[in-house]
């Protein structure tokens, strides 16, 4: 009975081409499944062991949870006992989400966000000088510097970008004597019990006072500022008719007279509105219509549809708009595109900004003049592209769109305030742009103060450990900001493997699919050390592999065969390397013991240099 508890016992596996396979696998061992391609090793590892483990896990959940996950089919097997919770790390590409990076997949980015928020040094976004605390008197003087009699609201921010209904908060503020609050930009009465959607993010500021800026109101303003700083935990907002002025007793640049919000982990997330770049929404790239693609034939004039995606003939209404632009800038719409000035092209494509134009509409009753602004043809095309529902229409416009680096953040993904926080002399994006080996050197060579060590010691240790795991699985050349869609299948698998090692789970059955693919021979030893470390934590590791080093390092080898497809599906040999060496039917054992080998040809085919051609700079 004790052996049954310690082992994984499979009886009668018939999934795909498996032929009633039965075997006992020891727990807490590194086991290598090998054999010719199509022999059934993946069917046994993934479609039998892993599939049954997932099915049992889902069946253990409540009926309510199972209705969202669906029902998994039981593998074609008589029985499996001693099965642990299973995790599959297959040879496939990871998340195709463009927001995912190596740092986010391995959770290193989360630790870095905490590190920069807690012990990073904030700098001014304009002059790059370190930010110092702003006194209450300086805040009052900054408000009094506004135009006299300017009507302002003194607000205390209490909720920033958080989900919830906040009924208790409104009730507590009402009991404290506050009457109004600004919720998502709208001033509401607290007595009306504002109803908020639970699953939406909200910004809530309590209205401390409403007053007109003047020297006579200094005492009243001082009381409002003191109350707002106390309720807003060192931050207040002065709202005028035209703008919101953020003032802080903690984060302010005295030289530029600017205040900033205190750093928080959300501020360093490009997936959060608090931290993402406003120009690209945290993607680092923007999709814009390219002028070179929009105008393929520059001999045409604007009226002859030089801008190709405009497609239809320009009618009278649209034409009178463009004619106003031409009169304002000073050019003729019938002029060929190649002869237009840069100012004329920019006006047509990107608009005239806030400049007021006079449009003239001619009709039988005379000329009707009206004023307005012109946003540009590209803005019109972008609106059509956003509204397009049909795939064919969207595909048509995408022919003229090009991915470019965001001009606001220059590909950094974060907003200016987040990029202005530095730790060890570098910003968060600069740290994540380092290769893994250089990132380890960066964190190990930091010169920190005793206070910084006390605050960030555990976070730094976790970051260095996870970076070391990535290096140990042969990914030392990757940078943390590497986008997930650009990773190969082998890289994605080894990143997930490093994440599992870092999680420290025990009692788990891991199933891996050829993790050595793409690895140089010198990095294979590091990968094996990582697999053995995962085993030593108290896990069972099953590797579907053809690599010789992996087979020799395994505690048990299971050789499937003897051939592919219908000629396979059997276990030819199983056990340690010495035990399977005695099996005459095992081709794998014959090659591992040197009984068989692939000889290097003694005579090579001569190179015919006359047939070697150079095409596009590449030798064939």
HELIX and SHEET records of a PDB file:
HELIX    1   1 UNK A    2  UNK A    6  1                                   5    
HELIX    2   2 UNK A   41  UNK A   44  1                                   4    
HELIX    3   3 UNK A   45  UNK A   50  3                                   6    
HELIX    4   4 UNK A   51  UNK A   59  1                                   9    
HELIX    5   5 UNK A   63  UNK A   69  1                                   7    
HELIX    6   6 UNK A  102  UNK A  105  1                                   4    
HELIX    7   7 UNK A  108  UNK A  119  1                                  12    
HELIX    8   8 UNK A  136  UNK A  144  1                                   9    
HELIX    9   9 UNK A  167  UNK A  175  1                                   9    
HELIX   10  10 UNK A  190  UNK A  192  5                                   3    
HELIX   11  11 UNK A  215  UNK A  217  5                                   3    
HELIX   12  12 UNK A  218  UNK A  231  1                                  14    
HELIX   13  13 UNK A  265  UNK A  268  5                                   4    
HELIX   14  14 UNK A  291  UNK A  294  1                                   4    
HELIX   15  15 UNK A  308  UNK A  310  5                                   3    
HELIX   16  16 UNK A  316  UNK A  329  1                                  14    
HELIX   17  17 UNK A  337  UNK A  339  5                                   3    
HELIX   18  18 UNK A  342  UNK A  350  1                                   9    
HELIX   19  19 UNK A  377  UNK A  387  1                                  11    
HELIX   20  20 UNK A  391  UNK A  398  1                                   8    
HELIX   21  21 UNK A  416  UNK A  419  1                                   4    
HELIX   22  22 UNK A  428  UNK A  432  1                                   5    
HELIX   23  23 UNK A  436  UNK A  444  1                                   9    
HELIX   24  24 UNK A  450  UNK A  472  1                                  23    
HELIX   25  25 UNK A  484  UNK A  486  5                                   3    
HELIX   26  26 UNK A  489  UNK A  503  1                                  15    
HELIX   27  27 UNK A  521  UNK A  536  1                                  16    
HELIX   28  28 UNK A  548  UNK A  553  1                                   6    
HELIX   29  29 UNK A  565  UNK A  567  5                                   3    
HELIX   30  30 UNK A  577  UNK A  580  1                                   4    
HELIX   31  31 UNK A  587  UNK A  592  1                                   6    
HELIX   32  32 UNK A  609  UNK A  611  5                                   3    
SHEET    1   A 3 UNK A  21  UNK A  26  0                                        
SHEET    2   A 3 UNK A   7  UNK A  13 -1                                        
SHEET    3   A 3 UNK A  77  UNK A  81 -1                                        
SHEET    1   B 6 UNK A  85  UNK A  89  0                                        
SHEET    2   B 6 UNK A 508  UNK A 513  1                                        
SHEET    3   B 6 UNK A 540  UNK A 544  1                                        
SHEET    4   B 6 UNK A  30  UNK A  35  1                                        
SHEET    5   B 6 UNK A 556  UNK A 561  1                                        
SHEET    6   B 6 UNK A 570  UNK A 575 -1                                        
SHEET    1   C 6 UNK A 186  UNK A 189  0                                        
SHEET    2   C 6 UNK A 180  UNK A 183 -1                                        
SHEET    3   C 6 UNK A 201  UNK A 212 -1                                        
SHEET    4   C 6 UNK A 151  UNK A 163 -1                                        
SHEET    5   C 6 UNK A 235  UNK A 239 -1                                        
SHEET    6   C 6 UNK A 244  UNK A 248 -1                                        
SHEET    1   D 2 UNK A 252  UNK A 253  0                                        
SHEET    2   D 2 UNK A 258  UNK A 259 -1                                        
SHEET    1   E 2 UNK A 285  UNK A 289  0                                        
SHEET    2   E 2 UNK A 401  UNK A 405 -1                                        
SHEET    1   F 2 UNK A 357  UNK A 363  0                                        
SHEET    2   F 2 UNK A 366  UNK A 372 -1                                        
SHEET    1   G 2 UNK A 614  UNK A 615  0                                        
SHEET    2   G 2 UNK A 618  UNK A 619 -1                                        
END                                                                             
